[in-house]
Amino acid sequence: MAHIVKTTVFLTDLSTFSAVNEIYARYFGPDYPARSCVQVSALPMGAKIEVEAVASLK
């Protein structure tokens, strides 16, 4: 997780953003990577959230 520099969070319901944000903080804090978050109409296999991550090895 320490090598992740950017994430994109896809949510099917943007009203769940605060709950997702709390969980995100547990995994990525306190040096949070850059993040984008967008609402989508559907995700594969009925998922409610998908997170795409870009990592950089130093």
N, C-alpha and C positions, 0 to 999 in steps of 0.2 A: 504494500500500500504506500510505502514511503516514496516509491518511484513514480507514482501517478501524478501527472502535471495538469491534466484536463479531463473533465467528465462531461458527458451529456446525459441528462436524465429525461427519459420519456415516460409520461404518465397518461393514463387513460382518463383520469379525473383530477384536474388541477386543484380541486378543493382538498385533496389529501397532501398538498405540498408541505404544510407545517409538520405533519407526522413524519413524512419522508425526511424533512430537514433535520428533525431530532435524531433519527437513525443515522443519517448521513454524518452528522457531527460526531457520533460515537466512533465511526469507522475512519473518518478522515481528519479529525481535529488534532491539534489546534492549527496546524499549517495547512489550511484547506487548499486543494488544487482549484484552478479556475473551473467554473461550472456554467453550463447552460441547462435550462429546464424548459421543456415544451410539452404541450398537451397533444396527444394523438388520438385518433378515433378508435384504433384497435392495435393490439400487439399479438404476435404469434402465440398460439396455444392458450389464448384467453388471459395472458399475463396482464397485470395491472400496472407494472413498472418494469422498465428495462434501463440499465445503466451501461453506457459505453465509456470506456476509459482509454486514455492515451498515457503511456508510461515512457520515461526516459531513463536509460541506464547511464550513470555518471562514471 
